[in-house]
Amino acid sequence: MDSFFIRPETLADIPAIFEVNYQAFAHYDEARLVDALRDARVFNPELSLVAVHGDRIIGHIMFPPITIESPQSITPAIALAPLVVHPDYQCLGVGAALIEEGLNVCRTLGHRIVIVIGHPGYYPRYGFRSARANGIFAPFAVADDVFMVLALDPNALDGIQGTVKYPEAFDTIVGSGTRKSKKVDSLS
């Protein structure tokens, strides 16, 4: 494959982002989730990145804001959700490049904690580890090995415990249909 580059999404990219999400997941849940997060204005456009090959969007990653809440505190964090690569471009390093660039942008913008629900054989290579082992819990049933956290600076998780609270769009889009249990498997 020829080269590709990564940049923040633009308004002109919205239909192509919807399509790449649909193509990667073979259903509309994640595509509708991205649109709902964007429409609710609960994301930073700098944290919605696209991978572009020629004039085609071949991948997308989004980092919407979340919180980790306990009776004593509310800690801001970021979710990595969703990560998609068009099926024609999978296993070529596009996803890895999107994750690495996205995490770099998160660090640059001062974010300290990232949560992901994803493949336990994939995300640890970027430093993600069990969230539950760090006292961070999902608001729904999910296997411990797929619910992971990454500290973007060495002390980010010191004293942090609680339950993750996702933006309402996650409940209204992904959790609205019969696919609620699929949410756990397909957010990234």
DAFEN-V131559 format. One record per backbone hydrogen bond with DSSP energy under -0.5 kcal/mol. CO is the residue of the C=O (numbers start at 1). NH is the residue of the N-H. E is the energy in kcal/mol with one decimal. If there is no record, write none. Layout:
BEGIN
co={CO;CO}
nh={NH;NH}
e={E;E}
END
This chain:
BEGIN
co={5;7;10;11;13;14;15;16;17;18;19;20;21;22;28;29;30;31;32;33;34;35;36;37;38;42;43;44;45;45;47;48;49;50;51;51;52;52;53;56;56;58;59;60;61;62;64;66;67;67;68;69;73;74;75;77;78;79;82;84;86;87;89;93;94;95;96;97;98;99;100;101;102;103;104;105;106;107;112;112;113;114;115;116;116;119;119;122;123;123;124;129;131;131;132;135;137;143;143;144;146;146;147;147;148;149;150;150;153;155;157;159;162;163;164;165;167;167;168;168;169;169;170;170;173;177;179;179;180;181;181;182;182;183;187}
nh={52;50;13;14;17;18;19;20;21;22;23;24;25;26;32;33;34;35;36;37;38;39;40;42;41;65;45;47;9;48;63;9;61;7;58;59;5;54;56;53;58;86;51;84;49;81;79;77;69;165;75;163;70;76;68;66;115;81;62;60;89;90;92;97;98;99;100;101;102;103;104;105;106;107;108;109;111;110;152;153;78;150;80;118;148;122;123;125;126;128;127;149;134;136;135;162;164;146;147;147;118;148;131;132;116;129;114;152;156;158;160;161;137;69;166;67;170;171;171;172;173;174;174;175;176;180;182;183;183;184;185;185;186;187;82}
e={-3.2;-3.1;-1.4;-1.2;-2.6;-2.3;-2.2;-2.6;-2.1;-2.2;-3.1;-2.2;-2.0;-2.7;-3.0;-2.3;-2.6;-2.0;-2.7;-2.8;-2.4;-3.2;-2.3;-1.8;-1.1;-1.2;-0.6;-3.0;-0.6;-1.4;-1.9;-3.1;-2.3;-2.1;-2.8;-1.2;-2.2;-0.5;-2.3;-2.9;-0.6;-3.1;-2.1;-2.9;-2.2;-2.2;-2.9;-2.4;-0.6;-3.0;-2.6;-2.8;-2.9;-0.5;-2.5;-2.2;-2.6;-0.9;-1.5;-2.4;-2.6;-0.9;-0.7;-2.2;-2.4;-2.5;-2.8;-2.5;-2.6;-2.9;-2.0;-2.5;-2.5;-2.4;-2.5;-2.3;-2.6;-1.7;-3.5;-0.6;-2.1;-2.4;-2.7;-0.6;-3.0;-1.6;-1.9;-1.0;-2.0;-1.4;-1.9;-2.9;-1.3;-2.4;-2.2;-2.5;-2.9;-1.5;-0.9;-0.6;-2.2;-0.8;-2.4;-0.6;-2.4;-2.3;-2.3;-0.6;-1.9;-1.4;-2.0;-0.6;-2.7;-2.9;-0.5;-1.7;-1.9;-0.6;-0.8;-2.4;-2.2;-0.6;-0.6;-1.3;-0.7;-0.9;-1.4;-0.9;-1.1;-0.9;-0.5;-0.9;-1.8;-0.8;-0.9}
END
